[in-house]
Amino acid sequence: MKQRRQLAETALRVVALVVWLVVGSPTWLRLSPRDTAWVVLYVAFAALLWRATSPEFSRGRLLLMGCQSACAIALAVLGMPHFEGALLALVAAESAWFLAPTVTISLSLLQAVPLFVIVLPTHGGLGAGKATGEYLAFAFFATLVGYLRMQERAARRELGRERAVLLATQSLLEDGARLHERMRLAREVHDAIGHGLTAASINLELASRTHEAEPLEAARAAVGATLAELRGLVGTIRHDKSVSLHAALRALCAGIREPEIVLDVPVKLELRDEACVHALFRCVQEAITNAMKHGAARHVDVRIEEADGVATATIRDDGPGVSTVAFGNGLTGLRERLVELGGGLEVTSQGKGFEVRGWVRTGVGANA
């Protein structure tokens, strides 16, 4: 899916360059050494177009498109007969794919004013109005298509995120159900079988006082050994209650196509406190959700580690970042959950990307 989307974006960029080449051909076929300024502006437009539509480029895109618009207006003034608004239409189409609809409409309207002024001397009022209207019609159509694409893309991302959360939650619930079943079996074994064997041992002890001692002693020793084995089994069941955070996070990340998530969780990492597992899982989930909704991130790195009784989740993304980090309801609730388990939450942004670091003291919930 991701490769198909990248291929489609590259194809659109190539098509835009083909349009750029076609609309400039009537002029560059008759260029002379005196047209250096036109050539520089023409090539600069293509370079700005390629950079502004790069998937890896996000910050300053509006500035680059503004420079493209300035180049297109200057080229029209220097001479692009019958194609005066074509490059401006390309800028409008680009903005519709990458910027908010209000910004796209504003940019299209701003471009229409110099276009009308440039065409007016050669086409008259009616012709200039017709050329400008045609440009605006295309620009608004491109805005609508771009807006629908953005809506569809956002809905697909949200659907993938919700599906991933459901799969991961299912994994955690299955682990929790197995844990509760083990505990129930441990209680049943202890209460039923353990009680019966203890009663048998007492009765055999009583019988040993009135009958031959040697066989009864052997029976009592066998029952004692059985009780010891039973206690060992109960202890094993009780202590084997780890929940797989690795499986839950793999299920969460598997359903998310964008951004790309790199998961670094030791397969052998097994936390015995279910509350700690859920807290760390929610920490990763909240960080990924923020990266998708607000950070415009393309890559997210998730790392889970445990040392000295502290389990830590570190999530980094490559979004644009902010100068000041503000805690919303999601991060505030997450911090409260972690603090209850003896841990905490830190969120930092160094101008590019976010880093969310949450930690808990393993065993806090179990001992509370």
C-alpha positions in Angstrom: 0.0 0.0 0.0 2.8 2.4 0.9 4.8 1.6 -2.2 1.7 2.1 -4.3 1.1 5.5 -2.8 4.7 6.6 -3.3 4.5 5.4 -6.9 1.4 7.5 -7.4 2.9 10.6 -5.9 6.1 10.2 -8.0 3.9 9.8 -11.2 2.0 13.0 -10.3 5.3 14.9 -9.9 6.5 13.6 -13.3 3.2 14.6 -14.9 3.6 18.1 -13.4 7.0 18.4 -15.0 5.7 17.3 -18.3 3.1 20.0 -18.2 5.8 22.5 -17.2 7.8 21.3 -20.2 4.9 21.6 -22.6 3.7 25.0 -21.6 7.2 26.4 -22.0 8.0 24.8 -25.3 6.7 27.6 -27.5 9.0 30.0 -25.8 12.1 28.0 -25.3 12.1 26.8 -28.9 12.8 30.4 -30.0 15.1 31.5 -27.2 18.1 33.7 -27.8 21.1 34.5 -25.5 19.2 37.6 -24.4 16.5 35.5 -22.7 18.8 34.5 -19.7 16.3 35.8 -17.1 13.5 33.8 -18.6 15.6 30.6 -18.6 16.6 31.1 -15.0 13.0 31.6 -13.9 11.8 28.7 -15.9 14.3 26.3 -14.5 13.8 27.7 -11.0 10.1 27.0 -11.2 10.8 23.3 -12.0 13.3 23.0 -9.2 10.9 24.6 -6.7 8.1 22.3 -7.9 10.1 19.2 -7.4 11.2 20.2 -4.0 7.8 21.4 -2.8 6.2 18.1 -3.8 8.8 15.9 -2.2 7.2 13.6 0.4 10.2 14.1 2.7 9.7 17.8 2.7 7.0 19.4 4.9 8.2 22.6 6.6 8.3 25.7 4.4 6.1 24.2 1.6 3.9 27.3 1.5 7.0 29.5 1.0 8.2 27.4 -1.9 4.8 27.5 -3.5 4.8 31.3 -3.1 8.2 31.4 -4.9 6.8 29.2 -7.6 3.9 31.6 -8.1 6.3 34.5 -8.3 8.3 32.7 -11.0 5.2 31.9 -13.0 4.0 35.5 -12.9 7.4 36.8 -13.9 7.6 34.2 -16.8 4.1 35.4 -18.0 5.3 39.0 -18.0 8.5 38.1 -19.9 6.5 36.1 -22.5 4.5 32.9 -22.4 1.8 33.5 -25.0 -1.4 31.5 -24.6 0.0 29.8 -21.5 0.0 32.7 -19.0 -2.1 30.9 -16.4 -0.8 27.3 -16.9 2.0 27.4 -14.4 -0.2 29.2 -11.9 -2.7 26.4 -12.3 0.1 23.9 -11.5 0.8 25.8 -8.3 -2.9 25.7 -7.4 -3.0 21.9 -8.1 0.1 21.4 -5.9 -1.3 23.4 -3.0 -4.6 21.4 -3.2 -2.7 18.2 -2.5 -0.5 19.4 0.4 -2.2 22.4 2.0 -5.5 23.1 3.8 -8.4 24.0 1.5 -8.7 27.5 2.9 -5.0 28.2 2.1 -5.4 26.7 -1.4 -8.4 28.9 -2.2 -6.6 32.0 -0.8 -3.5 31.3 -2.9 -5.6 30.7 -6.0 -7.5 34.0 -5.6 -4.2 35.9 -5.0 -2.7 34.4 -8.2 -5.8 35.4 -10.2 -5.2 39.1 -9.7 -1.8 39.4 -11.4 -3.0 37.0 -14.1 -5.9 39.2 -15.0 -3.6 42.3 -15.2 -1.0 40.4 -17.4 -3.6 39.2 -19.9 -5.7 42.4 -20.0 -3.5 44.3 -22.5 -3.5 41.6 -25.1 -6.9 40.1 -24.6 -9.1 43.0 -23.5 -11.4 42.9 -20.5 -13.6 40.1 -21.8 -10.7 37.9 -22.8 -8.8 38.6 -19.5 -12.0 37.7 -17.5 -12.4 34.5 -19.5 -8.8 33.4 -19.1 -8.9 34.2 -15.4 -12.2 32.4 -15.0 -10.9 29.3 -16.7 -7.8 29.4 -14.4 -10.0 29.8 -11.3 -12.3 26.9 -12.4 -9.4 24.6 -12.7 -7.9 25.8 -9.4 -11.2 25.2 -7.5 -11.6 21.8 -9.1 -8.1 20.9 -8.0 -8.9 22.1 -4.5 -12.0 19.9 -4.3 -10.1 16.8 -5.6 -7.2 17.5 -3.2 -9.6 18.0 -0.2 -11.4 14.7 -1.0 -8.0 13.0 -1.2 -7.0 14.4 2.1 -10.3 13.3 3.7 -10.0 9.8 2.3 -6.4 9.5 3.4 -7.2 10.7 6.9 -10.1 8.3 7.1 -7.9 5.4 6.0 -5.3 6.3 8.5 -7.8 6.5 11.3 -9.4 3.2 10.3 -6.0 1.5 10.3 -5.2 3.0 13.7 -8.5 1.9 15.2 -8.1 -1.6 13.7 -4.6 -1.8 15.2 -5.8 -0.7 18.6 -8.6 -3.4 18.5 -6.0 -6.1 17.6 -3.6 -5.1 20.3 -6.4 -4.8 22.9 -7.6 -8.3 21.9 -4.0 -9.6 22.5 -3.9 -8.0 25.9 -7.3 -9.3 26.8 -6.3 -12.8 25.8 -3.2 -12.6 28.0 -5.4 -11.3 30.8 -7.9 -14.1 30.4 -5.2 -16.7 30.5 -3.8 -15.1 33.6 -7.1 -15.2 35.4 -7.7 -18.8 34.3 -4.4 -19.8 35.8 -5.2 -18.1 39.0 -8.7 -19.8 39.1 -7.1 -23.2 38.6 -4.5 -22.5 41.2 -7.2 -21.7 43.8 -9.3 -24.8 42.8 -6.3 -27.1 43.0 -5.3 -25.7 46.4 -8.8 -25.6 47.9 -10.1 -28.9 46.6 -7.2 -31.4 46.1 -5.0 -29.8 48.7 -7.7 -30.0 51.4 -8.5 -33.6 50.6 -4.8 -34.7 50.7 -4.3 -32.8 54.0 -7.3 -34.6 55.5 -6.0 -37.9 54.3 -2.6 -37.2 55.8 -4.2 -36.4 59.2 -6.3 -39.5 59.1 -3.3 -41.6 58.2 -1.4 -40.0 61.1 -4.2 -41.0 63.4 -4.3 -44.5 62.0 -0.6 -44.9 62.5 -1.1 -44.8 66.2 -3.4 -47.8 66.3 -2.1 -50.0 63.5 1.2 -51.2 62.2 3.5 -48.2 61.9 5.7 -49.1 58.9 3.2 -49.2 56.0 1.3 -46.3 57.5 4.5 -44.3 57.7 5.1 -45.0 54.1 1.6 -43.9 53.2 2.1 -40.7 55.1 5.4 -40.0 53.4 3.8 -40.5 50.0 1.0 -38.1 50.9 3.5 -35.6 52.2 5.4 -35.8 48.9 2.2 -35.3 47.0 1.4 -32.2 49.0 4.9 -30.8 48.4 4.5 -31.5 44.6 1.1 -29.9 44.7 2.4 -26.8 46.4 5.1 -26.5 43.8 2.6 -26.8 41.0 0.4 -24.1 42.6 3.4 -21.8 43.0 4.4 -22.3 39.4 0.9 -21.5 38.2 0.7 -18.4 40.4 4.1 -17.0 39.3 3.7 -17.8 35.6 1.5 -14.7 35.0 3.6 -12.6 32.6 1.7 -10.7 29.9 3.4 -10.3 26.5 3.8 -6.6 25.8 5.8 -7.6 22.7 2.8 -9.4 21.1 0.4 -6.5 21.9 2.6 -3.8 20.4 3.3 -5.9 17.3 -0.5 -6.2 16.8 -0.9 -2.5 17.3 1.9 -1.5 14.8 0.9 -4.2 12.2 -2.4 -2.4 11.4 -0.8 1.0 10.9 0.5 1.7 7.3 1.5 5.3 7.8 3.6 6.5 9.5 6.2 3.7 9.3 6.8 2.3 12.8 10.0 0.6 13.8 9.4 -1.5 16.9 12.3 -2.4 19.2 11.0 -4.7 22.0 12.9 -7.7 23.3 10.9 -10.8 22.6 11.9 -12.2 26.0 10.7 -9.1 27.9 7.8 -10.3 30.0 6.4 -8.1 32.7 4.5 -9.9 35.5 2.4 -6.9 36.5 -0.6 -6.5 34.2 -1.1 -2.9 35.2 2.4 -2.0 34.1 1.9 -3.7 30.7 -1.3 -1.8 30.1 0.3 1.5 31.1 3.2 1.1 28.8 0.9 -0.1 26.0 -1.2 3.1 26.4 1.9 5.2 26.4 3.0 3.8 23.0 -0.6 4.1 21.7 -1.0 7.7 22.7 2.4 8.7 21.2 1.6 7.0 17.9 -1.8 8.6 17.8 -0.4 12.1 18.3 2.2 11.5 15.7 -0.5 10.5 13.2 -3.0 13.2 14.1 -0.8 16.2 14.9 2.8 15.5 14.1 2.6 14.7 10.4 5.3 12.2 11.1 6.5 9.7 8.5 8.6 7.5 10.8 8.2 6.5 14.4 10.7 4.6 16.5 9.4 2.6 19.5 11.8 1.2 22.1 10.9 -0.8 25.2 13.5 -1.8 27.8 13.7 -2.9 31.4 16.5 -2.4 33.9 16.8 -2.2 37.7 13.1 -2.8 38.2 12.0 0.0 35.8 10.4 -0.6 32.5 10.7 2.3 30.0 8.9 3.1 26.7 10.6 5.6 24.4 8.8 6.8 21.3 10.4 9.2 18.8 8.9 10.6 15.6 10.2 12.8 12.8 7.3 15.3 12.6 7.8 19.0 12.5 7.8 19.4 16.3 6.9 22.5 18.4 8.7 25.1 20.4 6.5 24.5 23.5 5.0 21.1 24.5 1.4 21.3 25.8 -0.2 18.5 27.7 -3.7 17.8 26.4 -6.2 15.4 28.0 -4.6 12.3 26.5 -1.1 13.0 27.8 -2.4 14.3 31.1 -4.4 11.1 31.7 -1.4 9.0 30.6 0.9 10.8 33.0 -1.5 10.2 35.9 -1.7 6.5 35.1 2.1 6.2 35.1 2.5 8.1 38.3 0.1 5.8 40.0 2.5 2.9 39.2 5.5 4.7 40.6 6.6 6.1 37.2 6.3 9.2 35.1 6.1 10.8 31.7 8.3 13.2 29.8 7.6 14.8 26.4 10.2 16.8 24.6 10.5 18.4 21.1 13.8 19.9 19.8 12.2 21.8 17.0 11.8 18.7 14.8 9.9 15.6 16.0 8.7 14.6 19.4 10.1 12.2 22.0 7.7 10.6 24.5 9.3 8.7 27.4 7.2 6.9 29.9 8.3 4.6 32.7 6.9 2.5 35.5 8.3 0.5 38.4 7.6 -3.2 37.7 5.7 -4.9 40.4 4.1 -1.8 41.9 0.6 -2.8 40.9 1.0 -6.3 42.1 2.2 -5.2 45.5 -0.3 -2.5 46.1 
